[in-house]
């Protein structure tokens, strides 16, 4: 029993090189031809192989987080438009939360996205240059550095519909992304 097994194992390396490449061709009639002969010997045209995934340049991974305040604003708008608490929760940084706190915050987010969104603000954001109505900024006034906004404020209609309520979120920059952290 050991001798046939040993012969089989010894023959495997010899058998492997005996395989030849399969040539993909288009024959004279336009039909595909698969052969072990070069396409020219079959009077056929070789088919260029489509680039394999290894040959293709690597695609950039999709950005699943908000890279800018505009991305973050759009993510919040989309979450409210779809009344999707999970989508809003996906914009939040959750490290450091205990299980109970995370569940409570997600339940609060579920109630929040059911309310009409009235506004989104980044307090401390520099106003656009022509927001005062002047067509050009005043060149005589030196520009001052305004720190980047570190908070997002959502204005939502209250449950009665007669007023509004503000929700505050801290902005956290981490790993090239902009994340929300509950500040209320």
C-alpha positions in Angstrom: 0.0 0.0 0.0 2.9 2.4 0.7 4.6 1.8 -2.6 1.7 2.9 -4.8 1.2 6.0 -2.6 4.9 6.8 -2.8 4.8 6.5 -6.6 1.8 8.7 -6.9 3.5 11.4 -4.7 6.7 11.1 -6.7 4.8 11.4 -10.0 2.9 14.6 -9.1 5.8 17.0 -9.8 6.4 15.4 -13.2 2.7 15.6 -14.2 2.3 19.3 -13.4 4.5 20.7 -16.1 2.7 18.6 -18.7 -0.2 21.0 -18.7 -0.2 23.6 -21.4 -1.7 27.0 -21.6 -5.2 27.5 -23.0 -5.3 30.0 -25.9 -8.4 32.0 -26.3 -9.0 32.9 -29.9 -11.7 34.1 -32.3 -12.0 31.8 -35.3 -12.5 32.9 -39.0 -16.3 32.5 -38.5 -16.3 34.8 -35.5 -16.9 32.1 -33.0 -14.7 31.7 -29.9 -12.1 29.0 -30.1 -10.2 27.5 -27.0 -7.2 25.5 -27.9 -3.8 24.3 -26.6 -2.2 25.5 -29.9 -1.3 29.2 -30.6 -4.1 31.1 -32.3 -2.0 31.6 -35.5 -1.8 27.9 -36.2 -5.6 27.7 -36.1 -5.9 30.7 -38.4 -7.6 32.6 -35.6 -7.1 35.9 -33.9 -6.0 36.0 -30.3 -8.3 37.5 -27.7 -6.8 39.9 -25.4 -7.4 38.9 -21.9 -9.1 41.4 -19.8 -6.9 42.8 -17.1 -6.9 40.7 -14.0 -7.6 42.3 -10.7 -3.9 41.9 -9.8 -2.9 43.9 -12.9 -5.5 46.6 -12.4 -4.5 49.7 -10.4 -5.7 49.6 -6.9 -8.9 51.6 -6.4 -9.1 54.0 -3.6 -11.1 52.6 -0.7 -14.5 54.3 -0.4 -14.6 57.1 2.1 -17.2 56.0 4.6 -16.9 59.0 6.9 -17.3 62.7 6.6 -14.0 64.2 5.4 -15.3 67.8 5.4 -17.9 69.8 7.2 -20.0 69.8 3.9 -19.9 66.0 3.9 -20.9 66.0 7.5 -23.7 68.4 6.9 -25.0 66.4 3.9 -24.9 63.2 6.0 -27.0 64.8 8.7 -29.5 66.1 6.1 -29.7 62.7 4.5 -30.3 61.0 7.9 -33.1 63.4 8.7 -34.6 63.1 5.2 -34.8 59.3 5.6 -35.6 59.5 9.3 -32.7 57.0 9.8 -31.2 57.1 13.3 -28.5 54.5 12.2 -27.3 56.8 9.5 -26.9 59.6 12.0 -25.3 57.2 14.4 -22.8 56.3 11.7 -21.5 59.9 11.8 -20.8 59.6 15.5 -17.6 58.6 17.3 -18.7 55.9 19.8 -15.5 55.0 21.6 -15.7 55.3 25.3 -19.5 54.7 25.4 -20.8 51.9 27.6 -23.5 49.7 26.3 -26.3 51.4 28.2 -25.2 54.9 27.2 -24.9 53.9 23.5 -28.4 52.4 23.6 -29.8 55.5 25.2 -28.1 57.7 22.7 -29.4 55.7 19.7 -32.9 55.8 21.1 -32.5 59.6 21.5 -31.3 59.8 17.9 -34.3 57.8 16.7 -36.6 60.4 18.3 -34.4 63.2 17.0 -34.6 62.2 13.3 -38.4 62.0 13.5 -38.5 65.8 14.1 -38.3 68.2 11.2 -34.8 69.6 10.8 -34.9 73.4 10.8 -31.2 74.2 10.5 -27.6 73.1 10.9 -24.9 75.4 12.1 -21.2 75.3 12.9 -20.8 78.1 15.5 -17.6 80.0 15.1 -17.5 79.2 11.4 -16.1 82.2 9.4 -18.9 83.9 7.4 -18.4 83.9 3.7 -16.6 87.0 2.4 -19.6 88.6 0.8 -22.2 87.6 3.4 -22.4 91.2 4.5 -23.8 92.2 1.1 -20.5 93.9 0.0 -19.3 92.5 -3.3 -15.7 92.4 -2.2 -14.1 92.0 1.2 -12.6 95.1 2.7 -8.9 95.1 1.8 -8.0 97.6 4.5 -9.2 95.3 7.3 -6.6 92.6 8.1 -7.9 89.0 8.0 -7.9 87.3 11.4 -7.5 83.6 11.9 -10.8 82.1 13.0 -10.4 78.7 14.7 -12.2 75.9 13.0 -15.7 75.2 14.3 -15.6 72.5 17.0 -19.3 72.1 17.4 -22.4 71.3 15.3 -25.7 72.7 16.3 -29.0 71.2 15.0 -32.2 73.1 15.2 -35.2 70.8 15.2 -38.9 71.4 15.6 -40.1 70.5 19.1 -42.7 67.8 19.4 -45.5 70.3 19.7 -44.5 72.0 16.4 -44.7 75.4 18.0 -41.0 76.0 18.7 -37.6 74.5 18.2 -35.0 72.8 20.2 -31.2 72.7 19.7 -29.0 69.7 19.9 -25.3 70.2 20.3 -22.6 67.8 19.0 -18.8 68.2 19.5 -16.8 67.8 16.3 -13.9 65.4 16.6 -11.1 65.0 14.0 -9.8 61.5 13.9 -8.2 59.3 11.2 -8.9 61.9 8.5 -12.6 62.0 9.3 -14.9 64.4 11.0 -17.1 62.8 13.7 -19.9 63.9 15.9 -19.8 63.4 19.7 -22.9 64.0 21.7 -22.4 67.2 23.8 -25.9 67.4 25.3 
